[in-house]
Amino acid sequence: MAETTDASVSGRESDVATSLSSVSPHTLCSSVGGPLSPAEARLWRPPAQRNLRNQWSKLASCRQQWASSSSGGRSHATSLVNAYLSQRYMPSMDLGVLKDMADIRKKACQKLFRQQELYQSKLTSSYQDMITALVNMITAWRSMRCYLKGGTSSPLIRFSYIAEDKSDNGDGSGTPVFTFLSIPCFENLAEELVEMFKSELFVKRLIVFELSCAGHEASYIKDLNWSNELYSGEFNDLAFCNLYSSKTHELLPPKMKGCRCDMPSEKHCSQLTQETLQVYVTAWLAEVNIDMHRSYVLLQSPTDFKSSTLCRVREIFSIVGEEMHVNFS
């Protein structure tokens, strides 16, 4: 019976090690400094494990919050575009028997414009919810360290992401928290997630900014600028995410993964053609900065492969879940 149990444990550790082979070399890091003593490790590891489980559960919850807000935003953006295009093409629409009704086209356009403004407000609200999700992601990422308080003689163990003792960097001197990964490794995986969502957030912001110009007078559009807040307090939230400089009062430009962006900080709205609007809605749905890569799964023979698209986000949560024995799906 003991041999069966050892084999089972060995197999499980082998599965986790296989998953960890996909982690980039800089992620498999170690801490500078000597290892914890056995007594220190016994005191430090349980609260460190609890804290990491809590923070990664928060990251998983934020990921779901982002997905829900993004889905709602796509729906609002689509409705906004439809309302705008209906106004644009109203003069040439065949209204049939309704064409003889007094001011029918004017009244229809007014109603469509009110609908457009409503969807614009809802779209901005969805964008704000995504910022909230990102802020919570960053808070969880920065809260993964577990600082030993009071020394090994104290039965009370407290943890925080703010160190009271400068000699304790909170990572257990590179001690694996569960089986393989140290706290810096968990932090690097979380940082990879955060950076993807930060890049995607500004693509979303660009789309919200551009769609806010649809159907408005030239005098209104002239006052709209990329460097204007989309909602009250937005720049405070973006500064927390390191996406806005309080010193220079400048926003980072949006960018696609692997591409350089030369957009000026004083960007104004673009000319909105039907094709451009379709691209905006598609770009919102695609979330190109949320890392996707193509892998190939071996089926029956060395020449029989099946192509499958896997999300790096899902892979990261799988790696962490296997290490913690927690299912984040």
C-alpha positions in Angstrom: 0.0 0.0 0.0 2.9 2.4 0.9 4.5 1.8 -2.5 1.2 2.7 -4.3 0.9 5.9 -2.4 4.5 6.9 -3.1 4.0 6.2 -6.8 0.8 8.4 -6.8 2.6 11.3 -5.1 5.5 10.9 -7.5 3.2 10.9 -10.5 1.4 14.1 -9.3 4.7 15.9 -8.8 5.8 14.8 -12.2 2.6 16.3 -13.7 3.3 19.6 -11.9 6.9 19.6 -13.1 5.7 19.0 -16.7 3.4 22.0 -16.4 6.2 24.1 -15.0 8.3 23.4 -18.1 6.1 26.0 -19.9 7.1 28.8 -17.5 9.7 31.1 -19.0 13.2 30.9 -17.5 13.0 34.3 -15.7 9.9 33.1 -13.9 11.7 30.2 -12.2 13.5 32.5 -9.9 15.2 32.2 -6.5 15.6 34.6 -3.7 18.8 36.2 -2.7 19.8 35.2 0.9 20.1 32.1 3.0 17.3 29.6 3.3 15.0 29.5 6.3 15.8 27.2 9.2 13.5 24.2 9.6 11.8 26.0 12.6 11.3 29.2 10.6 10.0 27.3 7.6 7.4 25.6 9.8 6.2 28.9 11.2 6.3 30.7 7.8 4.8 28.2 5.3 1.2 27.8 6.6 0.3 31.5 6.6 2.2 31.9 3.3 0.1 29.2 1.8 -3.1 30.7 3.0 -2.2 34.1 1.7 -1.2 32.8 -1.7 -4.4 30.9 -2.0 -6.4 34.0 -1.0 -4.6 36.3 -3.5 -4.8 33.9 -6.4 -8.5 33.3 -5.7 -8.9 37.1 -5.9 -7.0 37.1 -9.2 -9.4 34.4 -10.5 -12.4 36.4 -9.4 -11.0 39.6 -11.0 -10.5 37.6 -14.3 -14.2 36.7 -14.2 -15.2 40.3 -13.4 -13.1 41.5 -16.4 -14.7 38.9 -18.7 -18.2 39.9 -17.6 -17.5 43.6 -18.0 -15.9 43.1 -21.4 -18.8 41.0 -22.6 -21.2 43.7 -21.5 -19.1 46.4 -23.1 -19.1 44.6 -26.4 -22.9 44.4 -26.3 -23.1 48.1 -25.5 -20.6 49.0 -28.2 -22.5 47.0 -30.8 -25.8 48.7 -29.8 -24.2 52.1 -29.9 -22.8 51.5 -33.4 -26.2 50.2 -34.7 -28.0 53.3 -33.3 -25.4 55.6 -34.9 -25.5 54.0 -38.3 -29.3 54.0 -38.3 -29.2 57.8 -37.8 -26.6 58.2 -40.5 -28.6 56.2 -43.1 -32.1 57.5 -42.0 -32.4 60.1 -44.8 -32.0 57.4 -47.5 -34.1 54.7 -45.8 -37.3 53.5 -47.4 -39.9 54.0 -44.7 -42.8 52.7 -46.8 -46.2 54.0 -45.7 -44.5 55.7 -42.7 -42.8 58.3 -44.9 -45.9 60.5 -45.0 -46.0 60.9 -41.2 -44.9 64.4 -40.1 -41.3 64.7 -39.1 -41.0 60.9 -38.8 -37.3 60.9 -39.8 -36.4 63.7 -37.4 -38.2 62.1 -34.5 -36.6 58.7 -35.3 -33.2 60.2 -35.3 -33.8 62.0 -32.0 -34.8 58.7 -30.4 -31.9 56.9 -31.9 -29.5 59.6 -30.6 -30.9 59.2 -27.1 -30.4 55.5 -27.3 -26.8 56.1 -28.5 -26.1 58.3 -25.5 -27.5 55.7 -23.2 -25.3 52.9 -24.7 -22.3 55.3 -24.6 -22.9 55.7 -20.8 -23.2 52.0 -20.3 -20.0 51.4 -22.4 -18.1 53.8 -20.2 -19.5 52.1 -17.1 -18.2 48.7 -18.4 -14.8 50.2 -19.1 -14.8 51.6 -15.5 -15.6 48.1 -14.2 -12.7 46.7 -16.1 -10.4 49.3 -14.5 -11.7 48.2 -11.1 -10.9 44.6 -11.9 -7.4 45.6 -13.0 -6.9 47.6 -9.8 -7.9 44.6 -7.7 -5.6 42.4 -9.8 -2.6 44.6 -9.0 -3.5 44.8 -5.3 -3.6 40.9 -5.2 -0.3 40.7 -7.1 1.4 43.1 -4.7 0.0 41.3 -1.6 1.6 37.9 -2.1 4.6 38.2 0.3 4.4 36.8 3.8 6.5 38.6 6.4 7.5 36.8 9.5 6.7 38.9 12.6 8.1 38.6 16.1 10.8 36.0 15.3 10.6 32.2 15.8 10.0 32.5 19.5 6.6 34.1 19.0 3.6 31.8 18.5 1.8 34.6 16.6 2.4 34.8 12.9 1.2 37.8 10.9 1.6 38.6 7.2 1.4 41.7 5.1 2.8 43.1 1.9 4.4 45.9 3.9 7.5 44.8 5.8 8.2 46.1 9.3 11.6 44.4 9.5 13.9 45.5 6.6 15.9 42.2 6.9 12.8 40.2 6.0 11.9 40.4 2.3 8.8 38.3 2.8 9.6 35.5 0.3 10.9 33.0 2.7 14.4 33.3 1.3 13.2 31.4 -1.8 11.7 28.5 0.1 9.0 26.7 -2.0 5.7 27.5 -0.5 3.9 24.3 -1.6 6.1 22.0 -3.7 8.1 23.7 -6.3 7.4 27.4 -6.6 8.7 30.2 -4.3 6.8 33.4 -3.8 8.8 35.4 -6.4 7.7 32.7 -9.0 4.0 33.2 -8.1 4.6 37.0 -8.3 6.1 36.8 -11.7 3.2 34.7 -13.0 0.8 37.3 -11.5 2.7 40.1 -13.1 2.5 38.5 -16.5 -1.3 38.4 -16.1 -1.4 42.0 -15.0 0.7 43.3 -17.9 -1.6 41.6 -20.4 -4.7 43.1 -18.9 -3.0 46.5 -18.6 -2.2 46.5 -22.3 -5.7 45.4 -23.3 -7.3 48.1 -21.0 -5.8 50.9 -23.1 -7.1 49.3 -26.4 -10.5 49.3 -24.7 -10.0 53.0 -23.7 -9.2 54.0 -27.2 -12.4 52.3 -28.5 -14.5 54.0 -25.8 -12.9 57.3 -26.7 -13.4 57.0 -30.4 -17.1 55.9 -30.1 -17.8 58.8 -27.8 -17.4 61.0 -30.9 -20.1 59.3 -33.0 -22.9 61.4 -34.1 -21.9 64.6 -32.3 -21.4 68.1 -33.7 -17.9 69.2 -34.8 -17.7 71.7 -31.9 -18.2 68.9 -29.4 -15.8 66.6 -31.1 -13.1 69.3 -31.2 -13.1 69.5 -27.4 -12.6 65.7 -27.0 -9.0 64.6 -26.5 -7.3 61.4 -25.6 -5.8 63.1 -22.5 -9.3 63.9 -21.1 -10.9 61.7 -18.3 -13.6 59.4 -19.5 -15.2 59.4 -16.0 -14.5 61.3 -12.8 -11.5 59.9 -11.0 -10.3 57.8 -14.0 -6.7 59.2 -13.8 -6.4 58.3 -10.1 -7.3 54.7 -11.0 -4.9 54.6 -14.0 -2.1 56.1 -11.9 -2.5 53.2 -9.4 -2.0 50.9 -12.4 1.1 52.9 -13.6 -0.7 53.9 -16.7 -0.9 57.6 -16.0 1.9 59.9 -14.8 0.7 62.4 -12.1 3.9 64.4 -12.7 3.7 64.8 -16.5 -0.1 64.4 -16.6 0.3 62.1 -19.6 -1.4 58.8 -20.4 0.5 55.9 -22.0 -0.5 55.3 -25.6 -2.5 52.2 -26.4 -0.6 49.4 -28.1 -1.1 46.0 -29.6 1.1 43.1 -28.5 4.4 43.2 -30.3 3.7 46.5 -32.0 4.9 50.0 -31.5 2.4 52.9 -31.1 3.3 56.4 -32.2 -0.1 58.0 -31.3 0.4 61.5 -30.0 -0.8 62.4 -26.4 -3.1 65.1 -27.9 -5.0 62.7 -30.2 -8.4 63.8 -31.3 -11.3 61.6 -32.6 -10.9 59.9 -36.0 -13.3 60.0 -38.9 -15.8 57.2 -38.2 -16.6 55.1 -41.3 -18.8 52.0 -41.2 -15.7 49.9 -41.7 -13.9 51.6 -38.9 -16.8 51.0 -36.5 -16.8 47.4 -37.4 -13.1 47.1 -36.7 -13.6 48.7 -33.3 -16.3 46.2 -32.3 -14.2 43.3 -33.6 -11.1 44.6 -31.7 -13.1 44.8 -28.5 -14.2 41.2 -28.9 -10.7 39.9 -29.9 -8.8 41.1 -26.9 -5.5 40.7 -28.8 -3.3 41.6 -25.8 -4.7 38.7 -23.7 -2.0 36.3 -24.8 -3.1 33.5 -27.1 -0.7 30.9 -28.7 -1.2 27.9 -30.8 -0.1 24.5 -29.7 -0.3 21.1 -31.3 -1.6 18.0 -29.5 -0.3 14.5 -30.6 -3.2 12.1 -31.3 -2.5 8.5 -32.5 0.8 8.7 -34.4 3.9 10.9 -34.7 2.4 12.5 -37.9 -1.2 12.9 -36.5 -1.5 16.3 -34.8 -4.5 18.4 -33.8 -4.2 22.1 -33.6 -5.7 23.8 -30.6 -5.7 27.4 -29.4 -4.9 27.7 -25.7 -5.0 30.9 -23.7 -1.9 31.8 -21.7 -4.2 33.1 -19.0 -5.8 29.7 -18.6 -2.4 28.1 -18.6 -1.1 30.3 -15.8 -4.0 29.5 -13.6 -3.6 25.8 -14.4 0.1 25.9 -13.3 -0.7 27.7 -10.1 -3.8 25.5 -9.4 -1.7 22.3 -9.8 0.9 23.7 -7.5 -1.7 24.6 -4.8 -4.1 21.7 -5.6 -6.8 24.2 -6.3 -9.1 24.3 -9.3 -9.5 28.0 -10.5 -11.7 27.1 -13.5 
